[in-house]
Amino acid sequence: SKLARVDISGKTKSVAANVSQIFVVIACAPPPKPNLIDRYIVAAEAEKIVVKLIANKMDLTNHKNLTYLEKVISKYTHVGYPIIRSSVKIPCGINLIKDHLRNETSLFVGQSGVGKSSLLNLIEPTANSPTRTLSIANEQGSHTTTASRLFRVSSGGNLIDSPGTHAFSLAHLDSRQLMQGFKDFHPFLGQCKFRDCIHDEQSGCALVEATKKNLVSATRLKNYHHIRDELKRT
């Protein structure tokens, strides 16, 4: 299966091919962007690629964004996506990640600065992937990986490290594939008052009602709207 995105010129670009699972790596620094996380998930679900998340830098126990990170984590555990907590400095979670990598071709994706390259170096020391320090001023990572690279993990499996991103266009997908990527919405589809419901704030929307009952994340519904509107403009 192939994970793809649309580049700035409007061309569909493959991030990695023959992938069986992706790990969306997040951290409290830089703070996670749920809209970006959902874009990775939608792209993976469209290709039936297994999705897992890694919450990295868990050694930053006093970081100002830790509470926010935990809220983000809870949204995805609620949907059913596995979360692995890790730290390069302690270290922790590395052996668990290795267990998940065995017999799979896996892809690391995530924002710049979340520590993908540092994780890779612990998982496979022969990788010698360059790392950089997060900018303290704005907590934005700089790119240490400029192209996707595949490594054979000595403990088993293949791991592809992809460049960090701050944006991920899904313009190559259609509305059906977009909805398919939000699997927590599926139980409520077909239950709206109107057959042509667009799942906004109109009366009788089962998805909107589900957010009010905390059955569906309001943030994820907002992200769906944002991506849907973006697809309409392309």
Buried (B, 14 or more C-beta within 10 A) or exposed (E): BBBBBBEEEEEEEEBBBEBBBBBBBBBBBBBBBBBBBBBBBBBBBBBEBBBBBBBBBBBBEEBEBBEEBEEBBEBBEBBEBBBBBBBBEEEBBBEBBBEBBEEBBBBBBBBBBBBBBBBBBBBBEEBEBEBEEBBEEEBBBEBBBEEBBEBEBEEEBBBBBBBBBEEBBBBBBEEEBBBBBBBBBEEBEEEBEEEEBEBEEEEEBBBBBBBEEEBBBBBBBBBBBEBBEBBEEE
